[in-house]
Amino acid sequence: MKNLIVVLLIAFIAPTLSAQSKYFTKEGKISFSSDAPMEKIEAHNRKANSVLDPASGKMEWSVLVKAFQFDKALMQEHFNENYMESDKFPKAVFKGVVQQHDKIDWTKDGAHNVKVKGTLEIHGVTKDVVADGKITIKGGSISAQSDLTIAVSDYEIKIPAVVKDNIAKTVKIDIKADYAPLVK
């Protein structure tokens, strides 16, 4: 009888433990800004998906380009149709690894400055990127934030000559996520 109880406990508890080894969000926040002499452009997206696996340090992000919101509707339309070609390239994707993830005690409260290394795909172009970030563990919850700057030309995003002074050659990207345990 004791063996049956142990087997049942393992059968019910083990899936719960392994399911919580990964964390996710469907409400990650990604913002970007382009600060050019003629105009500052900002957009925000609060619907980014991300998965974090503390055991391996792997982190993935996926965001629908059309979900970026601008203050001006015309700016949003031009962004999607003329620059990002959102119908042709609907997503931006990051796949990477938190460097030295094994040095973090993921069960203990604390803030950890980290480097994240991986690939970023935007506009159908994939480039290697490295970014500084911060992972905060508090009360069993995990949050992450980072920022990086990319060159628009690296991702083959064409800026027409007529508006080249309105759009900066680099774009600053800010990333934030509050993760929850992934339950299968």
N, C-alpha and C positions, 0 to 999 in steps of 0.2 A: 504494500500500500504506500509506503514512504517513497519508493521508487516512482510510482505512478504520479504522486504529488510533485516530485522533483521534475519529472519529465514535463508535466503540465505547466509548471512554473517557467521552465526554460522555454517551452513552446510559446507562451504568452509574453514573456519579458524580453527574450532575445530579439524578436522583430522590432520592438519598441526601441531598444538600445541602438540597434544598427540604423534604424530610420532616423534617429536623432544625431547621427554622426555627420549629417550634412544640414546646411542651413540655406534658406532661400528668401527671396522677396519678389513680389510682383509690383511693388511700389517704390522701386529705387528712383532716386532723383538725379537727373543729369541736366546740367545747365551749361550753356556755352555763351561766350561773349567775344565780340570782335570790336575792338576799339580803334577805329581809324580816325584820321584828322577831321573828316567831314561828318561822320556819324558813328554812334555806338549802337551795335546790334546785340540784342540778348534774346535767348529763347530758353524755355524750361520744359522738361518732360518728367512727369511724376509716375510714369508707367513702365519703367525699365524692369526687366526680369534679371535676376542674378541668383547664382548658386555658389555657395562656398563650402568646400570640404576641408575642415581644419586638419584632418589626418594627413592629407596629401598636400595641402596648401593651394589646391587648384581653385580657381575662381573664374566664373564665366558671367558675361553680361550680354544681354540682347535688348535692343531698343528699336521700336518702330520709328523711322525717321519722320513720318507724317504726324506723330504724336507730339512733336515739339510745338509749343505755343509761343507766339510772338505778341507783342503789344499791338502791332499793326497787321491787319489781315492781309494787306497787299504784300508786305514783307514775307509773311508766311507762304503765300502763294508763289512768290518768286523763288524763295528758298527751295520749295518742293519741286517746282516745275523746271526752273532754269538752272539751278546750281546742283542740287542733290539728286535730281532725276529720280524722285522717290518711287515712281511706278516701276522703274527699271531696277532700282537698288533700294528695296523697302526697309532693310534692316542695317544697323551698325552692330558689330559683334566684337567683343573682346574676350580672348581666352588667355589665361595666364596663371602664374603661380606666385603666391606670397613667398618671398625669399626668406629663408631661415624660419619657416613656420613651425619647425620642430623645437624652436627655442621659446615658443609661447606656451604658457600654461592656459589652455583654453577653458579650464574649469575654474579659474581664479580671477576675481575682479582685477582690472588693471587696464592701462592704456599702453599701446605698443606702437612705436614708430616702425614702419616697415617699408620695404621696397617691393613693388609688384612688377614682374617681368612677363611679357607675353606678346601677343599679336593683336593688332587693332585693324578691323576691316571696316572701311567706310567707302562708299561710292564704288564698290567692287574692287577696291585696292587694299591689299593686306600689307601692313608694315610692322616691324618689331618696335615695341615701345617699352620703356622703363619709367615707372612713376613712383614718387614717394607717397606714402599714405599713412593712415593711422587706423588701427583696429582697437576698439574699446569693448571690453567685456565687463558687464555689470549685471549682477543678479541672474546669471545664466543666459543673458541676451548678448548678442554680438552686433555691433555696428561698425561700419567702415566708411572712411572718407578718403578722397584723393583728389588731386588736380594735376593736369598736365597741359602742355601747350603743343599744338600740332601745326604744321605748315599746310595751308590749304592746297598748295601745289603738289605736295607729297601724295595726295589722294586724287589727283587728276581732276580737281574741281575747277572748272573754267570760270574766270571772272571777266565779263565783257569790259573792254577798254572804257566805255562810257561811264561805268560805275566803279572803276578800279580804285578811286580815291575814297569811296564810301565803305569799302570792305578791306579789313586788315589782311595782311599776308599770313598772319598766324591767328589761331583761335584758341582761347583758353577754355578748357573743359573742367567743370567741377562735378564730382561724383559723390553721392552719399547713399547709404543703405542701412536700414535697420532689418536685420535678419531674424527669421523665426525658424525653429526646428522643422526640417522637411519630414512630413509624415506621409508615408506611402499608402 
